[in-house]
Amino acid sequence: MPSPKARSGGGGGGRSGSVPAGGGGAGGNGRYEFMSLTRTPSHLLQRQGSDPTSARLRASESPCRRRGSGSSSASTSSAGGQPVPEEDCMRLNPSTLGIALSSLLAVDLWLSKRLGVCACEDASWGSVRPLMKLVEVSGHGIPWLLGAAYCLYKSDSAAGQEVTLNLLMALLLDLVLVGVVKALVRRRRPAHNRMDMFATFSVDRYSFPSGHATRAAMCARFLLAHLVLAAPLRVLVLLWAAFVGLSRVLLGRHNVTDVAFGFFMGYFQYNLVEALWLSPVVLQSMMGQLE
Ligand SMILES: CC(C)=CCC/C(C)=C/CC/C(C)=C/COP(=O)(O)O
């Protein structure tokens, strides 16, 4: 990486990558500085400070800059003897993070495209697309909401009503939270996805996070915690949740990271459900108000 180096003479003024120090070209002290990738000459920092557009750009390129006013923390000296703000040394970090994120995104897109083998009938595994769509329905919000409402209606024990009502609440909470995150992140679904899903909200044109994955993870934890199930059935619940997530990528509905984050979010959503758990006392007062 080139370090800022002073050199005499005005010949370098038009050379790409070098800028005259001292504000107006080679004049002033007649010295030139190389523009470093990690350091900006201090006179440029001063000039940028008065320009709202460049100020915005600087704010977006370095989180450190957002924290303080650059000029007050100057402590390091450049080769030209001019102070360089200390926080400039941190500039490499955001770009390293940016490169890491871009690489992750590139791998995510590449892998998701490779795995989208049921994205259409002509795809390499297109013949199993109907089966994947069945798995999709098994993780959809409508059957889960209808199923929980039906169980609540049919349940004749207080414990059954408590669990099913809380499941209903959990499913509604999941729809709201996923909708909010989708609306905030606004990540488009993969280009190879065919938008032929049934019963979607407008936010469901966005893919991050996968609502099926959040629901599958949350419901799996819910069922494992509140139903007395034999070991094979417990394994089946976990396999179902994993398969729902996998089917989202195979169908081309989601990128891998949408599903991974969906599982993560759904897992912790269950903690929230536990924290907000509606107790029998609350339920009885709710029933009393209904009567
Ligand atoms: C009662 C009520 C508000 C029902 C709405 C149920 C509904 C339309 C849920 C949407 C489920 C859905 C298609 C989510 C998208 O899942 P992704 O995995 O594609 O994000």
The ligand as an SDF file (V2000), in Angstrom:
LIG
                    3D

 20 19  0  0  0  0  0  0  0  0999 V2000
  -55.2950  -14.7660    9.5540 C   0  0  0  0  0  0  0  0  0  0  0  0
  -54.1310  -14.3780    8.7510 C   0  0  0  0  0  0  0  0  0  0  0  0
  -53.5520  -13.0480    9.0040 C   0  0  0  0  0  0  0  0  0  0  0  0
  -53.6210  -15.2390    7.8610 C   0  0  0  0  0  0  0  0  0  0  0  0
  -52.5040  -14.9460    6.9550 C   0  0  0  0  0  0  0  0  0  0  0  0
  -51.6510  -16.1420    6.6910 C   0  0  0  0  0  0  0  0  0  0  0  0
  -50.6790  -15.8780    5.5880 C   0  0  0  0  0  0  0  0  0  0  0  0
  -51.1630  -15.3860    4.2850 C   0  0  0  0  0  0  0  0  0  0  0  0
  -49.3970  -16.1000    5.8040 C   0  0  0  0  0  0  0  0  0  0  0  0
  -48.3440  -15.8980    4.7920 C   0  0  0  0  0  0  0  0  0  0  0  0
  -47.4390  -17.0590    4.8220 C   0  0  0  0  0  0  0  0  0  0  0  0
  -46.3650  -16.9110    3.7840 C   0  0  0  0  0  0  0  0  0  0  0  0
  -46.7000  -17.1470    2.3780 C   0  0  0  0  0  0  0  0  0  0  0  0
  -45.1310  -16.5630    4.1630 C   0  0  0  0  0  0  0  0  0  0  0  0
  -43.9920  -16.4410    3.2500 C   0  0  0  0  0  0  0  0  0  0  0  0
  -43.0580  -17.3980    3.6140 O   0  0  0  0  0  0  0  0  0  0  0  0
  -41.5940  -17.3450    3.0150 P   0  0  0  0  0  0  0  0  0  0  0  0
  -40.9130  -18.5460    3.5850 O   0  0  0  0  0  0  0  0  0  0  0  0
  -41.7160  -17.4080    1.5440 O   0  0  0  0  0  0  0  0  0  0  0  0
  -40.9960  -16.0690    3.4990 O   0  0  0  0  0  0  0  0  0  0  0  0
  1  2  1  0
  2  3  1  0
  2  4  2  0
  4  5  1  0
  5  6  1  0
  6  7  1  0
  7  8  1  0
  7  9  2  0
  9 10  1  0
 10 11  1  0
 11 12  1  0
 12 13  1  0
 12 14  2  0
 14 15  1  0
 15 16  1  0
 16 17  1  0
 17 18  2  0
 17 19  1  0
 17 20  1  0
M  END
$$$$
